Amino acid sequence: MTKIVNKQENEVSKDIVIAEKFQFSDLIRKEDWLAIWGAFLLILVAATGVVSGLFDFQGAKFNTWGTDENPSVLGAFSGDINIQLIVTFIAFLLLFTIGNKLQHKSAGKFILAFVGLFFLTSVVRVISAQDTFNKYLEYAFWALILGLLIANTVKTPQWLRPALQTEFYIKTGLVLMGAEVLFSNIQKFGLYGLGIAWGVTPIVIIFMWVLGTKVLKIKNNPLVITIAAATSVCGTSAAIATAAASKAHKADLAFAVGTSLIFTVIMMVGMPLFIQAIGLDPLIGGAWIGGTVDSTGAVVLAGQALGDLGGTVAALVKMIQNILIGFIAFGVAIFFTTKVDRTPGQQHVGAGEIWQRFPKFIIGFIVASLVFSFVLQPTLGVDTTGDIIKHLGQFKNWAFALAFTSIGLETNFKELGAQVQGGKPVVLYVVGQLFNIVLTFFVVWLLLSGQIFPIPTIEV
């Protein structure tokens, strides 16, 4: 009995020691916290500009080109895009340079490297703005491709490497993403949307985790959970958050996102055609698309192929599903800390150790979501809040684009090919997505067919 008490006391003492390791200086020295402060600074400036009307602070979005109205690539730079591009560059340059300086890294080397990285990322975003590419493939795909081509041909130059800070960009982008996750979206589809989006997602994640680790015996746990999150929630965004929470390798994230994007294109084209071929009601078809197609942009496009009702319902289901990103990342971080990454023979993981390992950016994501949902929207109104989110949206996209370009520049094909492991991760995605499709259809039909529950009225 005495031994047990002493053991418990030692574990508590260990937790206290670990907890004491945190110092207030961490708030301005650690990357997670710096990402939170940087993202909230961007939010503050953008919100001030929108509310006051004194200035326009928003990230750059290149115009779509390759159309009849705008055939030349030069059309991507028309309008206010050049001013927005300068604003985006200066904002990020200041933000991340200060972050590097506070982490005792060379600011001079970072500035030179960041100029080169921002140029390459700008090329990526111009390519992805081409009309056909813009419809079917996200910027993340082209960022990975360009980075991989450079890294595996001419090689990534050493002077560029100080700016390849993938995690810093991802964490900043994820906090900004939190502003887009509004709980008010639940009200627009009520319990129907919750049942479809929240009822299915956890089941699919658990199914894919068991399939990947127990059946397929994939040893790379972070890769399994990242693929599971990408499949069950919303592709790229969920993969980014989960990879960061599980401390996945950059090649794991690249593989998960690449696989998700490829199959997203197939589903985006194939699902509307199948739904129309079997004569499925647009309400059911749109909800089915919203719950299964990975990318938010692809969901809107595929849903709209069924008409306005299908497009509206698909977008609503996906937006409600996106609310889960922060909670899933939080759960994954706790699960990996207390179970997956626990030292062999360790019986207890205390609160102090959980806090030390816990990725703090998730706190920023959730706080941003709560502030926009329950403070700004009720105070400023839906339209003003939406305008702030619109201004911030491209900053988030730029942060993620910088991250994926960095991943490509740091990854060789041999390293990426190692993730295939005999095709098991691809099998995991395909089987998991098929399970997701079948289960989601069952839940959608159960809730929206009118056989059991009344059919909801959706404003188009």
HELIX and SHEET records of a PDB file:
HELIX    1   1 THR A    2  GLU A   20  1                                  19    
HELIX    2   2 PHE A   24  ILE A   28  5                                   5    
HELIX    3   3 GLU A   31  SER A   52  1                                  22    
HELIX    4   4 VAL A   73  PHE A   77  5                                   5    
HELIX    5   5 ILE A   81  LEU A  102  1                                  22    
HELIX    6   6 ALA A  107  SER A  128  1                                  22    
HELIX    7   7 ASP A  131  TYR A  136  1                                   6    
HELIX    8   8 TYR A  139  ASN A  152  1                                  14    
HELIX    9   9 GLN A  158  ALA A  163  5                                   6    
HELIX   10  10 THR A  166  GLY A  178  1                                  13    
HELIX   11  11 ASN A  185  VAL A  210  1                                  26    
HELIX   12  12 LEU A  211  VAL A  215  3                                   5    
HELIX   13  13 ASN A  221  ALA A  229  1                                   9    
HELIX   14  14 ALA A  230  CYS A  234  3                                   5    
HELIX   15  15 THR A  236  SER A  246  1                                  11    
HELIX   16  16 LYS A  250  ALA A  277  1                                  28    
HELIX   17  17 PRO A  282  THR A  292  1                                  11    
HELIX   18  18 THR A  296  GLN A  304  1                                   9    
HELIX   19  19 ASP A  308  ASN A  322  1                                  15    
HELIX   20  20 LEU A  324  PHE A  335  1                                  12    
HELIX   21  21 PHE A  336  VAL A  340  3                                   5    
HELIX   22  22 ALA A  351  ARG A  357  1                                   7    
HELIX   23  23 PHE A  361  VAL A  371  1                                  11    
HELIX   24  24 PHE A  372  LEU A  376  3                                   5    
HELIX   25  25 GLN A  377  LEU A  380  1                                   4    
HELIX   26  26 VAL A  382  GLU A  410  1                                  29    
HELIX   27  27 PHE A  413  GLY A  417  1                                   5    
HELIX   28  28 GLN A  421  GLY A  423  5                                   3    
HELIX   29  29 LYS A  424  LEU A  448  1                                  25    
END                                                                             
